[in-house]
Amino acid sequence: MKFNTQRIILYFTIFVGIVARFLQYFSNRGLWMDEASLALGVINPTVPFLNHYLISSR
């Protein structure tokens, strides 16, 4: 059986990416300021919140 080096490197890279993503997800990290304000705006939308993001997106 012939081993394809490129395929092994591809599978290894995908595996490392999946493991890194799971470690980051399960580390229970806090939200950054922009993520936290967006989460609060989705949960409890207000007119000033929406107005701020509409103005700043221009």
Residue pairs with C-beta under 8 A, 6 or more apart in sequence:
30 36
31 39
37 49
40 49
41 49
41 50
41 53
